[in-house]
């Protein structure tokens, strides 16, 4: 197999030491199996972020072989959490339709009975307000859904 090469950052030199940035003019080869560049192109291990303090640059460094290159984005890690509200609908008491303080809407149609009136409220599905979803409860058949 062909070994990936680098032109930016540092790479292992022939003597086993780390070459300075810019010493290697070979082009970086992109691996189509790693389009987001999450792994070291030299040995395949996962990158570790490191700050180059003199230039205030985020570097991606391999702790195994020592290869590093500048990060192409400022994002080191993104944790996407998506909680499904639909799995919690069974915990909602269907008698909420009798609560006069809840908002009502006649602009929705219940998929179960096809009638057009439901109470609605926001159900927390995560830690932030951006993750709030509307929960509807049909006032006629008490079917619950997220909209």
N, C-alpha and C positions, 0 to 999 in steps of 0.2 A: 504494500500500500504506500501511497504517497504521504509524506510527512508534512503537516501544515507549516507554513512559514510566516514570519512577521516582519513588518517594516516599522512599526511604531512601538513605543514602550521599550522594554528590555527583553532580551532573550538569552538563553544559555549560549555562551560562546564555546568554541572548540576546546578550550582548556578547562571547561567545567565551571568557570566562574560566571558571574552575571555581567553581560555587556551593557554599556551605558546606552541610554535612550538615543536613538538616531544612528547607532553604530551599524545597524543591520538594514540594508536597503532592499531586502527581498520583500515582495508583496505579501500582504495578508491573504491567505486563502480562506474562503468562507465555506463552512460545512453546511450543506443543505439540511442535515439532520439537527442542526443547532442554529436556527435562524435568529434567535434572540441573543445569541452569543452568551450562553449561561455557563459554558464549560471551557477550560483551557484548551487551546488548539494544539498544544504540544503533547500533553499527557492525558487529557480527557477528564481531569478532576474539576470539581466545582470551584468557581472563582471566589475569592475573598476580597471584599472592598478595603481599600486603604487610601488614606489621604496623603498626597504629596504636598507637604506643608509649604515648601519653598515656592511652589507655583499655584497652590491652592487648587489642585486638580484631583478629581476622584480617579483612582487607579484600580484596575482589576488585577489581582495578584493571585498566582497559583502557589500555594504553600508547599506543594510537592516538588515541582521542578524549578520554581523561581521565576517563571515567565510572567511578565506583566505588560499591560497596555492601558492607555487612557480609556475611561468609560465613555460610551457614546451617549449616555443619558445620565441625568442626576439621580435617577431612581435606583436604589439598591435592592429594595424588596417591596413587594406589594402583596398584601394579604386581603384577598377578596372574600368577604363573608356574605353569603346570601341565605337568609333564613326564610323558610317557607311558612307563610301565614296559614295556608290552606291546611296544614297538618294540625294547627291549633284551633280550628273552627269547632271541633268537638268540645272544647272547654268553654265555649260561649253559651251562656244560658239563653235558650230560645225565648224566654219570657221578657227579654229586653224590648220586645215589640210593645209592651205595656208601659214602658218608661216614657212619661210625657216630656222629659227633658232632652231626649235624643232627637236629633234632626231627622226629618222624614222627607222622602222624595217620591214623586209620582213619575219621574223621568226615567225610571229603570224598569226592566221587565224581568220577573222571576223566571228562570229557565225551567222550573219544576211545574208551576201552576199557570204560568203565562199572564199573571195579573201584574198590575203596575203600581205597587206601593210597597216601600220598604223603609225601615229605619237604617240609619248609617252612622258610623263612628269610625274614628281612627284607632287601629290596633297597633300597639307597639310590637315591632318585629325585630328590633335591633336596639343598639345603644344610642343611636343618633336619630334626630328628628327627620333626617333625609330618608330614613328607611321605613317611614310610616306608610301604611296602606289603608284603604277604605274597606271596611267590612259592612256588608249589607245583610239584613235579615228581613225576609218577606213577612209582612204583617198578616198575611192570610194563611200560608202553609208553614211558616217559620223555617223555610230553607235558608241556609247561610251560604254566602259566597264572598269572595274578595274581588274588588273591582278597582 
